[in-house]
Protein backbone atom coordinates (compact mmCIF):
# COMPACT_ATOMS: atom_id res chain seq x y z
CA UNK A 1 0.00 0.00 0.00
CA UNK A 2 1.08 3.50 -0.77
CA UNK A 3 0.14 6.52 1.36
CA UNK A 4 0.51 10.13 0.24
CA UNK A 5 -0.59 13.23 2.10
CA UNK A 6 -1.91 16.41 0.53
CA UNK A 7 -3.32 19.66 1.85
CA UNK A 8 -6.64 20.90 0.48
CA UNK A 9 -6.02 24.27 -1.15
CA UNK A 10 -8.43 27.10 -1.87
CA UNK A 11 -8.37 26.18 -5.57
CA UNK A 12 -9.72 22.71 -4.67
CA UNK A 13 -12.87 24.06 -3.03
CA UNK A 14 -16.11 25.81 -3.84
CA UNK A 15 -17.17 29.15 -2.29
CA UNK A 16 -18.18 27.35 0.92
CA UNK A 17 -14.76 25.79 1.43
CA UNK A 18 -15.91 22.27 0.47
CA UNK A 19 -13.81 20.24 -1.98
CA UNK A 20 -15.40 20.20 -5.44
CA UNK A 21 -16.35 16.61 -6.30
CA UNK A 22 -14.16 16.35 -9.44
CA UNK A 23 -11.06 17.23 -7.42
CA UNK A 24 -11.24 13.88 -5.62
CA UNK A 25 -10.37 12.36 -9.00
CA UNK A 26 -7.34 14.63 -9.20
CA UNK A 27 -6.26 13.58 -5.71
CA UNK A 28 -6.44 9.87 -6.55
CA UNK A 29 -4.60 10.48 -9.83
CA UNK A 30 -1.77 11.98 -7.78
CA UNK A 31 -1.90 8.96 -5.48
CA UNK A 32 -1.57 6.51 -8.38
CA UNK A 33 1.23 8.53 -9.95
CA UNK A 34 3.20 8.67 -6.70
CA UNK A 35 2.61 4.97 -6.03
CA UNK A 36 4.01 4.03 -9.44
CA UNK A 37 6.93 6.41 -8.86
CA UNK A 38 7.62 4.71 -5.50
CA UNK A 39 7.73 1.39 -7.37
CA UNK A 40 10.29 2.83 -9.81
CA UNK A 41 7.94 3.61 -12.70
CA UNK A 42 8.08 7.26 -13.65
CA UNK A 43 5.22 7.82 -16.11
CA UNK A 44 7.11 10.45 -18.06
CA UNK A 45 10.05 8.12 -18.60
CA UNK A 46 7.76 5.22 -19.49
CA UNK A 47 6.14 7.36 -22.19
CA UNK A 48 9.41 8.70 -23.63
CA UNK A 49 11.64 5.66 -23.35
CA UNK A 50 9.23 2.72 -23.62
CA UNK A 51 6.29 4.32 -25.46
CA UNK A 52 3.93 3.16 -22.67
CA UNK A 53 1.12 5.41 -21.51
CA UNK A 54 -1.60 4.56 -19.00
CA UNK A 55 -5.14 5.87 -19.39
CA UNK A 56 -8.19 5.42 -17.19
CA UNK A 57 -10.60 2.92 -18.72
CA UNK A 58 -13.17 2.73 -15.93
CA UNK A 59 -13.80 4.10 -12.48
CA UNK A 60 -16.29 3.55 -9.70
CA UNK A 61 -16.39 6.04 -6.84
CA UNK A 62 -18.22 6.51 -3.55
CA UNK A 63 -18.28 9.99 -2.06
CA UNK A 64 -18.83 9.43 1.66
CA UNK A 65 -18.00 12.70 3.44
CA UNK A 66 -16.69 16.11 2.36
CA UNK A 67 -13.17 17.42 2.74
CA UNK A 68 -12.67 21.10 3.52
CA UNK A 69 -10.21 23.91 2.91
CA UNK A 70 -6.88 23.33 4.71
CA UNK A 71 -7.68 19.71 5.62
CA UNK A 72 -4.78 17.30 5.42
CA UNK A 73 -5.93 14.29 3.46
CA UNK A 74 -4.21 10.99 2.84
CA UNK A 75 -4.62 9.07 -0.39
CA UNK A 76 -4.13 5.34 0.11
CA UNK A 77 -3.52 3.29 -3.01
CA UNK A 78 -3.18 -0.44 -3.56
CA UNK A 79 -2.98 -2.54 -6.68
CA UNK A 80 -5.85 -5.00 -6.76
CA UNK A 81 -4.87 -6.81 -9.94
CA UNK A 82 -2.34 -6.76 -12.77
CA UNK A 83 -2.98 -8.19 -16.23
CA UNK A 84 -1.06 -8.01 -19.51
CA UNK A 85 -2.09 -4.46 -20.37
CA UNK A 86 -4.08 -3.26 -17.35
CA UNK A 87 -3.91 -2.50 -13.65
CA UNK A 88 -6.79 -2.17 -11.20
CA UNK A 89 -6.22 0.13 -8.24
CA UNK A 90 -8.28 0.50 -5.08
CA UNK A 91 -7.99 3.90 -3.47
CA UNK A 92 -9.22 5.72 -0.38
CA UNK A 93 -9.06 9.32 0.70
CA UNK A 94 -8.98 9.84 4.45
CA UNK A 95 -9.24 12.92 6.60
CA UNK A 96 -6.30 12.75 8.97
CA UNK A 97 -7.85 15.21 11.41
CA UNK A 98 -11.06 13.18 11.70
CA UNK A 99 -9.50 9.77 11.04
CA UNK A 100 -12.38 8.91 8.68
CA UNK A 101 -12.71 7.68 5.13
CA UNK A 102 -14.07 10.40 2.84
CA UNK A 103 -13.93 8.68 -0.53
CA UNK A 104 -13.45 5.20 -2.02
CA UNK A 105 -12.65 4.33 -5.63
CA UNK A 106 -11.68 1.46 -7.86
CA UNK A 107 -9.84 2.50 -11.02
CA UNK A 108 -8.87 0.40 -14.02
CA UNK A 109 -6.05 1.79 -16.14
CA UNK A 110 -4.90 0.32 -19.43
CA UNK A 111 -1.64 0.68 -21.28
CA UNK A 112 -1.84 2.22 -24.73
CA UNK A 113 1.05 2.40 -27.16
C-alpha positions, 0 to 999 in steps of 0.5 A: 500500500502506498500513502501520500498526504496532501493539503486541500487548497483554496483552488480545490474548493467551492465558495463554501470551502468544500472540496469540489467533487471532481477534485477527488479524482485529481487527488487519486490520480496523484496517489496513483502517480506517486505509487508508481513512482515509489515502485520505480515507474516514472510515467514520463520516462515510461512514455518517452523511453518505452512508449507506454502510456496509462489511461483510465478505462473505468472508475467507480467512486463513492463519495462518503464525506466532504473534505474542507479547505486546509484539511490534510488528506491521505490518499491510500492506493493499492494494486488489486490486480495486474494483467497483460495491459491493465492495472486495477487500483483500489484507493481511499481518501482519508481525513487525517484530522477526523481519522475517517474515510471520505472517498473510495474508488476502484480505477482500471487503467490500461496501457496504450502504445 
